[in-house]
Amino acid sequence: MSKLKKILKVFGCILFVCTVIGFIIDLIDHAKNKIHGHVQGFYERWIKRPFDFFCSLGALIVLSPVLAITAWLVKKKLGSPVLFTQDRPGLNEKIFKLYKFRSMTDERDKNGELLPDEDRLPSFGQKLRSTSIDELPELFNIIKGDMSVVGPRPLLVRYLDRYNEFQHRRHDVRPGLTGYAQAHGRNSVTWEEKFDMDVEYADNISFWGDVGIIVDTLKAVVKKDGISSETSATMEEFMGND
């Protein structure tokens, strides 16, 4: 127990130092005249990645009991594999393996085709998603450098050919465990609104902006806002621009 207290104390000190440094850096970055488009400030270039690493490592240590219990429950209720992996596009559209806790069954129709998401999403899976616990394995993606704590959510690879030039700019930054769109609507907003928020975030990354998104995400998780769209258990497929 004493070791855990020491770890938490060190983690708290690191967060405090990062907060002070981040505040100073944000003042410097906002004092600059930014052209339209993605321009890396000092925070994004030098601080964001170390901040992501230490935050995700600390979260893995603190949440390790939750991860272990969830893995056991997933195996018991949904079977193996416990983790769901899928190719997703990341920074500069480079493909990586995303890790999540499995939340759906593999039920198929008589032709061997997977049933719709809402038919394969049991109540246990719904609880994992409503609490965002299914996303926790992505902390390993953050440690690896595939993702960031905050950034546009990594979507399906097949969407890449459906983006317009503006929407492709969401990949100018690392995808995030959470993002501005997830903290302000999640699956209840339209694809176009999501992409607008993603690009807006990419063009205006700041330390306090990231902190605000994390706080707003926690509020959204507690309130269980935007888990589903109006017509789907998750989110309708993005079919491209008209």
ChimeraX attribute file (.defattr): number of C-alpha atoms within 10 A of each C-alpha:
attribute: neighborCount
match mode: 1-to-1
recipient: residues
	/A:1	6
	/A:2	7
	/A:3	8
	/A:4	11
	/A:5	10
	/A:6	11
	/A:7	15
	/A:8	15
	/A:9	12
	/A:10	13
	/A:11	16
	/A:12	14
	/A:13	12
	/A:14	14
	/A:15	16
	/A:16	12
	/A:17	11
	/A:18	17
	/A:19	16
	/A:20	10
	/A:21	14
	/A:22	21
	/A:23	15
	/A:24	13
	/A:25	20
	/A:26	18
	/A:27	12
	/A:28	13
	/A:29	18
	/A:30	12
	/A:31	9
	/A:32	9
	/A:33	7
	/A:34	14
	/A:35	8
	/A:36	8
	/A:37	14
	/A:38	18
	/A:39	15
	/A:40	18
	/A:41	20
	/A:42	15
	/A:43	21
	/A:44	18
	/A:45	10
	/A:46	11
	/A:47	16
	/A:48	20
	/A:49	19
	/A:50	13
	/A:51	21
	/A:52	20
	/A:53	21
	/A:54	16
	/A:55	20
	/A:56	21
	/A:57	17
	/A:58	18
	/A:59	14
	/A:60	18
	/A:61	13
	/A:62	14
	/A:63	12
	/A:64	12
	/A:65	11
	/A:66	13
	/A:67	18
	/A:68	10
	/A:69	10
	/A:70	19
	/A:71	18
	/A:72	14
	/A:73	14
	/A:74	22
	/A:75	15
	/A:76	11
	/A:77	13
	/A:78	18
	/A:79	13
	/A:80	13
	/A:81	12
	/A:82	18
	/A:83	17
	/A:84	16
	/A:85	14
	/A:86	13
	/A:87	16
	/A:88	21
	/A:89	23
	/A:90	27
	/A:91	18
	/A:92	13
	/A:93	19
	/A:94	13
	/A:95	15
	/A:96	18
	/A:97	15
	/A:98	22
	/A:99	19
	/A:100	20
	/A:101	25
	/A:102	23
	/A:103	23
	/A:104	19
	/A:105	18
	/A:106	13
	/A:107	14
	/A:108	13
	/A:109	9
	/A:110	7
	/A:111	6
	/A:112	8
	/A:113	10
	/A:114	14
	/A:115	15
	/A:116	13
	/A:117	16
	/A:118	12
	/A:119	14
	/A:120	16
	/A:121	20
	/A:122	15
	/A:123	11
	/A:124	15
	/A:125	20
	/A:126	18
	/A:127	14
	/A:128	17
	/A:129	21
	/A:130	19
	/A:131	16
	/A:132	17
	/A:133	18
	/A:134	24
	/A:135	17
	/A:136	20
	/A:137	18
	/A:138	22
	/A:139	26
	/A:140	18
	/A:141	22
	/A:142	24
	/A:143	20
	/A:144	11
	/A:145	16
	/A:146	22
	/A:147	28
	/A:148	30
	/A:149	27
	/A:150	25
	/A:151	26
	/A:152	29
	/A:153	26
	/A:154	23
	/A:155	15
	/A:156	13
	/A:157	17
	/A:158	13
	/A:159	15
	/A:160	16
	/A:161	10
	/A:162	14
	/A:163	17
	/A:164	11
	/A:165	8
	/A:166	11
	/A:167	16
	/A:168	17
	/A:169	21
	/A:170	29
	/A:171	22
	/A:172	19
	/A:173	25
	/A:174	26
	/A:175	26
	/A:176	23
	/A:177	23
	/A:178	23
	/A:179	25
	/A:180	26
	/A:181	24
	/A:182	29
	/A:183	20
	/A:184	18
	/A:185	19
	/A:186	24
	/A:187	21
	/A:188	20
	/A:189	17
	/A:190	15
	/A:191	18
	/A:192	13
	/A:193	11
	/A:194	23
	/A:195	20
	/A:196	16
	/A:197	19
	/A:198	24
	/A:199	23
	/A:200	16
	/A:201	22
	/A:202	21
	/A:203	21
	/A:204	18
	/A:205	22
	/A:206	24
	/A:207	21
	/A:208	14
	/A:209	14
	/A:210	19
	/A:211	14
	/A:212	13
	/A:213	21
	/A:214	20
	/A:215	11
	/A:216	18
	/A:217	23
	/A:218	15
	/A:219	13
	/A:220	20
	/A:221	18
	/A:222	12
	/A:223	11
	/A:224	16
	/A:225	18
	/A:226	20
	/A:227	22
	/A:228	19
	/A:229	16
	/A:230	13
	/A:231	9
	/A:232	15
	/A:233	16
	/A:234	19
	/A:235	19
	/A:236	14
	/A:237	10
	/A:238	15
	/A:239	12
	/A:240	13
	/A:241	9
	/A:242	3
